[in-house]
Amino acid sequence: MKSKEKLQAAAAKLFMEKGYENTTVQEIASLAGVTERTFFRQFKDKSDVLFDTNNELGQVVAAFISDNFDIEKKPLKLAVEGFVSISEFFEGSRERVLARNQIIQSNSDLQERELLKGQVLIASVTSSLSAKYDSDLSELAARFAVEIFHMAFIKWIKSAENGLAEQLLTVYELYENSLCCVD
């Protein structure tokens, strides 16, 4: 396991045991078996441990959109499929994702940062869609796609009965059947 992953695991453990506010960088580094200096090479502060600071998920979704463009496909459907394509990341680390979500929900500053992360995700999806579709349509589709992802994510957190991909497609279908095409 790389030092970054060790630090993330140590931080999650300590945040769950002691709370985010009561955990220090020194404690995280110590539990991970690295120095504070190593911590700060990987993260600017302890909140960074919880966030995708490089927007890797956004980049993967954007790449999916670029690689799977079909002129016949609506941009929202393509963006939702992009989120479906990353669902395995969440499925493969469900316990870690659940712990991270619990930590974020317990701290208002972390909740705010999570909202900002959502805006970065919208920008990534918008940028990718805009290469092929009208810019206003792309932004609207990106915003809806991120909201669909968010709603599916919440449903997935509440119940392990259905996978995240299934939740995404169910929420998208709900959108299509009730909002999109009402007479």
N, C-alpha and C positions, 0 to 999 in steps of 0.2 A: 504494500500500500504506500502510495506517495505521501509526502509530508502534508500536502494540501488536503488530501482525503483523511489523513489521520487527524488533522486539526478540525476538519468539519465534523468528524465522528465524535471527537472529544468535546467540542463545543456543544453539539446537540445533547450529549449525555449530561453535561454540566447544566445546560440551560433547563433541561427537563427536571433535574434533581434540585437545583438551587434557584432556578429562575434566571431569566436573562439579565435583569438588573443586578443580581447578586453574584454574577460570575465575572471574573477578571481575565484579561488576556494572559496574564501569568499562569493562572490555573489551567487555562485551555492548553497553553504550550507545554506545561509540565505534564499534564495527563497524556498528551500526544507524544511525549518524549522528545520534544524539540525545544529550541530556545525561543525567547520572545522575538529575537531578531529574525528567526526563520518565519515566525508568525507574520511579522510585518513585511516580509518579502512576498508573502502570498496574499495578504489582506491589509487594507488600510485601517480597518477597525474591526471590532468584534461583530458588528452587524453584517459586514461583508461576508462572513462565513455562511450566512443564510441565503445570500442572493447570488443570482447568475449575473455577475458584474460584467461579463463579456457578451451578454445576450446570446448565448450559444443556442438556446431553444428557439429564439426568434430567427437566428441565422439558418437553423435547420428547416424551420417552417418556410422561410423565404426561399431557400434552395429547392424545397419540394415544389413550391408554387412555380418557380422558374422551370424546373425540370419536367413538370407535368401539365404545362399549359395546353389547353385545348380550346380553340375559338368557340366551340359549341357549349362549353361549360361556363356556367355563371361564376363570377368571381367569388361570391360567398361560398358556394359549394366547394370550389377549389381551395379556398382558405381553410374551411372546416376539414377537408381531407388532409391538409397540411398538419393540422393539429392531431388528427387521427394518427398520422404517421409518427408522431412523437409519443404516443400514448404508452408504448412499451417501456420508455424511460421511467415513467411513473409507476407502471405495473411492476417493474423489476425492483423497485425500491420503495414499496408501499409504506413500510413501517417508518422509514426515514422521512418520507414525504408527509406522513401523518404527524410525526413529531415536529417537523419544521412548521407545519401549518398551526399546530397548537401553540408553539412558541410565538409565532407572529401574531396570532389572535390575542395573546395575553399582553401585548405591548402596543400602545397607540403609535409610537414612533415607527415601529416595524410595520404596522398596518399602513401607515402613510407611505413608507418606502415601497411596500408591495404594490400600492396603487400607482406609484411613479414607474415601477417596473412594467406594469400593464401598459402605460403610455409608450414606453420604449418598444414593447412588443407590437402595439398598434402601428407604430412608425415603421417597423421592419416589414410587417405584412403589407402595409400601404405601399411602401417603396417597391416591393416585389410585384404586387398587382399592377401598379402604375406603369410598369414597363410594357404591359400588354392591353390594359383597359384604361378608360377615362379616369382621370385623377380623382374627381369627386366620387364616382362610383367605387373606385378602389378604396378610398378612405372610409366610406360608409360600410363597404363589405368587410374591411379590416376591423372596424369597431364592432360590428355585429359578430364577427367570427370570434373575437376575443371575449365578448360577453357570452357567447355560446360555450366557449371553452370554460369560462369561469363558472357558469351554471352547472355544466357537466362535471367539473372538478368538485364542486360542493356536493353534488349528488353522489359522486364516487367516494368521497371522504365519508359520507354518512352511511354508506352501504357497500360492502365488498361483493354483493350479489352479482352486480354487473361490472364489467371492465370499463375503463375510461373510454376506450374507443366506442363501445356500445352506448355509453352515456352521451358521448358527443353526437352520435348519429341520431339518438332518440331526441335530444334537445333540438338538433337541426330540423328533424321531422316535425317537432312541435311548432317550431317557427314557421316552417313551410305550410303546415296545415291550419294554423290559427291566425297568423299575422300577415303572412305574405300574400295570400290569395283570397282574402275575404272580399265578398262582393259588396 
